[in-house]
Amino acid sequence: METRSSIDLGTNTCLLLVADWNPQTQTVEKVRADHARVVRLGQGVDRTRELQPEAMERTLAALRDYSAEV
């Protein structure tokens, strides 16, 4: 059994999945954590073509919280 995790960082959300993975059967045996946070990383990017400092800080805060989880 292995513990595997995945972070999905999108325009609006930051997702974390931590699961027990069975390499023999190639299946998830148990989900240990499944979190979603709305971070709005893409806020204003269509207008400015740049990531905004506030949006980056919200995203980094979510990632910091997730790192404490794992």
C-alpha positions in Angstrom: 0.0 0.0 0.0 1.2 3.5 -0.9 0.0 6.9 0.0 -0.4 9.2 -3.0 -1.6 12.7 -3.3 -2.7 15.1 -6.0 -3.2 18.8 -6.2 -5.4 20.2 -8.9 -4.8 24.0 -9.3 -7.3 25.7 -11.5 -8.5 29.1 -12.3 -11.0 29.1 -9.5 -10.3 26.2 -7.2 -7.4 24.4 -5.5 -8.2 20.7 -4.8 -6.3 18.2 -2.7 -6.8 14.4 -2.7 -4.8 12.1 -0.5 -5.4 8.3 -0.8 -4.1 4.9 -0.1 -3.1 3.4 -3.4 -2.8 -0.4 -4.1 -0.1 -0.8 -6.8 -1.0 -4.4 -7.4 -4.6 -3.8 -8.2 -4.0 -0.2 -9.4 -6.9 1.1 -7.3 -7.6 3.5 -4.5 -8.2 1.6 -1.3 -9.1 4.5 0.9 -9.5 8.3 0.5 -7.7 9.9 3.4 -8.4 13.6 2.5 -10.4 15.3 -0.1 -10.4 19.1 0.1 -11.5 21.9 -2.2 -11.0 25.6 -1.7 -12.1 28.5 -3.9 -9.0 30.6 -4.4 -10.0 32.6 -7.6 -6.5 32.4 -8.9 -7.7 33.7 -12.3 -9.3 36.8 -10.8 -8.9 39.7 -13.3 -6.5 37.7 -15.5 -8.8 38.2 -18.6 -8.4 41.9 -18.1 -4.8 42.3 -17.1 -3.2 39.1 -18.5 -1.4 38.8 -15.1 -2.0 37.0 -11.9 -3.0 39.4 -9.1 -1.0 39.4 -5.9 -4.1 38.9 -3.7 -5.1 35.8 -5.8 -1.6 34.4 -5.6 -1.6 34.8 -1.8 -5.0 33.1 -1.4 -3.7 30.2 -3.5 -0.4 30.0 -1.5 -2.4 30.1 1.8 -4.5 27.1 0.5 -1.3 25.2 -0.4 0.2 25.9 3.0 -2.9 24.6 4.7 -2.7 21.5 2.5 0.9 20.9 3.3 0.0 20.8 7.0 -2.6 18.1 6.1 -0.2 15.8 4.4 
